[in-house]
Amino acid sequence: MTTRTLAVVAAAVAVILLACSGLTQLFGGGAAAGDCGGTAGPSRSFAGTTTGLSRSISSGPLGSWTREQVGNADIIVAVGVGLKIPVRGQVIAVATAMQESSLINLTGGDRDSIGLFQQRPSQRWGTPAQLHDPQYAATKFYTKLLSITGWQTMPLTRAAQAVQVSAYPDAYAKWEPDAAHLVAALTGGDPAGLGCTVVISALGWTNPAPGAEVGSGFRTVDRPGHDGVDLIEDKGKPIHAAAAGMVSRVRCDAVDVRTGSDWGCDRDGNPDLTSGCGWYVDIDHAGGIVTRYCHQLVRPYVQVGQQVNTGDIIGLSGSSGHSSGPHLHYEVHLHTDHGAESAIDPVVYMRSVGAPLG
């Protein structure tokens, strides 16, 4: 086989289907294709010493989360079910434990912190023995969560921080997709369907919102100033970096057009009352290409100067800024000046790099 033939074959092989890229990113990285469906472990039962709950739990690994980690998440979810906590609350609890302990029932931590939630006896969460009991710890977390007015409509990071009072309040947000998918799997969702849709082309690009429908187009007759394309999807869906690069902007851009004052990005915008991109991210790529990702649900998960890989999760779809409903407004620019004059049609460009939208 000639060198030229080998190069052609290599390029073809480079069109990688990351069968579990959703799991690779959402479940901590490194998941092999075979992990996409998860592996159900032996069934076990527990009787909740705190809630009186008894249920059967399947605690096999999911993605890169181990049997132990999934089992602990399952206990958190089971306690939530027993206390009639909405799914949103279960996601908040699991995301919090992911950040605090990586879903490992730790015997110690910072100062006198213990267990899945790193709760502290000195702050009257309970005795060390109680806090090392996952059911007790989860019950205490939910009890505090329920005491917070409006927790159901708060961004996850605010709700978690209101319970935990952490020194790193923004850290919880990055676990929201992981927690949502894990809770879905543990409450009857199909692990085989968890985000197995990210495809990287031979040129190193991917659709930033796999499966999303293409809505309003680039600089249409009705919207000549629309410098991108709208990808319609439900609130809270992961947004992926379209290609490798460096994050050059992370901003909140939402202005009340009536007063010129800040509207804020931690709430939905309005198509008539709000201008701006909401929470958004710019990524600079090789060759002077820039991609922009607007209307994110919460503060993006990346920071200025951070290097990202193709398919990395950078945030969640939402409706902040000038928006009439959940979607990702996606732009492609030919120059790193980020100006509107450099914008090109994302549909045409993404097709040219082997990562068509829609």
N, C-alpha and C positions, 0 to 999 in steps of 0.2 A: 504494500500500500504506500502511495507516494505521500510526501509531506503535505502537499496541497490537499489530497483526499482526507488525510487525518485532520487537517484544520477544518475542513467542511463538516466532517463528522462531529468534531468537538463543538463547533458552533451549533449544530443541530441538537446535540445532547444538552447544550447550555440552556435550552428552553425547558426550564425546570418546573415541574408541577410540585409545589410544596404541599403535598397532600395534607400535611398537618401544619402549614404555616400559621394558621389561626391558633393552633395549640402550641406551636413553637413560641409564638409571641405571647399568647394569652396565658399559657401555662408554664411560663418561666424559661422557655428556650430549650433547644436541644431535643425536642421530641422527634422520634423517627416516624417514618410513614406508617409503620405498623401500629403505632400508638393511637392512631386516629380514632379507632373505635373503642379505645380503652380496654381494660382487661378486668372483668368482674372477679373479685376475690370471693372466698367462701363467705356465706351468709353468717351473720352473728346477731345476737340480740342483746339489748341492755335494758335494764329497768331504771328509769330516771330517779335518782335518789332525791332530786330537788323537785322535779315536775310530776313525778308519778307516771311519766311517759314510758311506754314499752313499745318498741318497734324493731323490725328486722332491718339490718343495715348491710348493704353490699359495699365492701371497702377496698376494691381493687384500685390499682394505680390509674391515673388519667393524665395523659401527656407526660410531662416531667414531674408531676406531683406523685409522690410515692404512696404506697398503700397506707403508711402511717399518717401522712398528711391528709389524704382523702378521708381516712377514717375519722380524723379529728374534725374536718370540715363537716362530715356527715353528722357528727354529734351536735355541732353548732346548729345545723339546719334542723335536726330532729327536735332539739330543745325549742327552737323557734316555732316549729309546727305545733308542738305541744302547748305552747303559750299563745297560739293563734296570732303569731307575728306575721304581718304581710311579707311577701317574698322580698320586697324592697328592703325591709329590715334585716332579713336573713343575708342578703347580699352585703349590706353594710357591716354586719357582724363578721362574715367570712373575710371580707376585704381588710377589716381591722386586724384580725388574727394573722392574715398573710403578712401584713406590715410588721406587726409586733413580734411575731415568733416564727414566721414562715410555716405556720400550722404545725409546729412541734411543741408538745407540752413540756416546756422548759422547767427545770427545777430552780432556776435562778435567772438573773438578768441584771439590768441597771439598778444599783442600790438593792432594794428588797423586792424587786419585781419578780413575779412568779407566773408560770402557766401560759396558756395560749394567748391571753390578752395582756400579759405582763402587768397584771393588777398588783397593787402593793398593800400589804397588811397595814403599813403605817398610815395609809390613806383610807382605812376602814372599809376596804373591800371584803375582808374576811381573814380567816387564819391562813397560815401557809398551807396547811393540809387541805383546807377548803378550796383555795385558789389553784391548787394542783389538780383538782377534780374538774375535768372539762365541762361537765354538765352544770356544776355550780358556777363556774366562771362565766359560761355562756348565759346562764340565767341572770347573773348580776349585770352583765352587759346589757341584756334586753330590758331589764328593769329600769336601768338608768336611761336607756334610749327612750323608753315610753314616757319618761317624765319630762322630756324636752318638747316644748310646744313647737309644732310645725315641722318636726323631724322628717315627716313623709315627703315634704316638698323641698327640703334642703339638698344642695349638692352633697354627694356622699362624704367628701372630705370634711365639710362643716358638721355634718351629723356625727361622724366618727370622732372628730375633735371635741365636740361638746360632751361626749361621753368620756373620752380618754384624757383630755387636756395634755396632749403630747407636746414635746419640745420641737417636733417636726410636723406641724399640722397639715402641710401640703402633701406629705408622703402617701397618705391613704389613697388619693385619687388614682394613682397609677395602677392600683390593683382592681379597679372597678370592673374592667372587662373580664379579668380572670375569675373574679368572684361570681359575676353574673353567669358565666358559662358553667362554672363548677356547680353552682346552686341548681342551674337548669338540669345538669346531668344527674344530680342527686335527688331531684324531685320528679324525675320521670322524663326529662329531656333525653334526646338520643345523642350520646357522646360521639357517634360516628358523624353527626352533622355539625359539630362544633368548629365552625370557621375553616373548614378544609377547602378553601377556595382561592387562596392567593397563588397566582401564577406569575413567575418571573420570566420575562422574555430573554432571548439571546443577547439583547442589547442592555439587559439589566434593569428593565422597567416593569412596573406592575400597576394594575388598576388600584387607585387609592381607596375605592369603595366597592369591593367585589359584589356583584349582584344588584347594585343600585341601578335604578332606571334613570336614563338621561331625561331631564326636564327642560327647563328654559335654556336655550342655546346661546352661542357666542354672538354678541352684537347683532341681534335680530332686528327686524323692522320695528317691532314694538318696544324693544329695549336696546337701542343703539349703544348705550354706555355700559352694557353688561359685558365685562371683560373676561368672563369665564363661562363655565357651564355648570348647571345645577344637577347634582346627582341625588336623586330622591331616595331616602331611606329612613327607617325609624330612628327616633331619638335614642342615643346611647350606643349606636353601632360603632365598632372600632374604625378609625381612620388610619390608613397605612401610608408610610412614606412611599412616594411613587418611584423613587430611585435613591441610590446612596448619595449622601451629600452632607453639608453642614447647615445647621439651623442658624439663620441670620436674623430672624425676627420672631418674637412671641409677644403679641399685643392684644389689648382689649380696645376695640374701636366701635363704640356705640354711643350715639349722640341723640338727645331729644331734640327733634327739629323745631319744636315749638319755642324752646327756650335757649337752645344751644348748650345746655348743660349735659353732664355725663348721665347717660341712661343706665350704664352698668351692663356687664356681660354675664353675671351670675343669675340672670333671669331671661326669659324669652324676649325677643325684640318684637317689633311691630312694623308691618310693611308701610304704614302711613305715618307713624309717629317717630320712627327710628331710622337713622342713617348709619352706615358703617358696616364693617365686616364681622362685628362681634369678636369673640375670641378667635384669633387666627395665627397661623404659622407660615413663615416663608422658609424654604430650603433652597440653598444654592448648590447646584450640581456642576459637574464637569462641563466645559464648553460654554460657560456663561448662562446656562439654562437655570431658571428659577421656577419653582412651583409654589403655589399659595393654597392654603386650606382654611376656609372661612366658616363662621357660624357654629363654632364648636360649643359643646354643652357646658363644659367646665374648663378651667384653666388648662391649657395643653400640658401634656406629660413631658415635654421636652424643654430644653433651655437654650438660650442663645449661645452659640459656640459648640454645641454638642454635635458630634458626628453620628449620623444615623445610617442604617443599612436599608436596602430595598425591602419593603414589607414591614419594617418596624412600626409598631403602633405609636402614633404621636398624639392621639386624642380621641374624642368621641363626637359623633355627629349630634348636632343640636339645632337651635333656632335663635341664637343670640344675634344682636345687631339688626340690620335691615332684612327681615325675614318673615315669611308668612307661614312657615311650618318647617319641621325637621328636614334638613338636607345638608349636603356638603357642597359649598360653592368652591369649585376647583379652577385655578388659573395656571397657565403656563406662559412664562416670559422668556424672551430671547436674550435679555441682558440683565446683569445683576444690579442695574439701577432701580429695578422693581417698578418702574413707571408704567402708566397705562399705555403709553405709546409703544411699549415693547411687547404687549400682550398678543398672543396668537391663539387660534382656535384649538382648545385642548383636545377635542374629538379627533381632529385631523392629525395633530402631533402625536397623540397617544397611539393612534393606529400605525403611524410611521415607525414607531419604536417597538411594535409588536405587543402592545398592551392596550387593546381597544377598550373604550368605556362602554358601559351598558351591558 
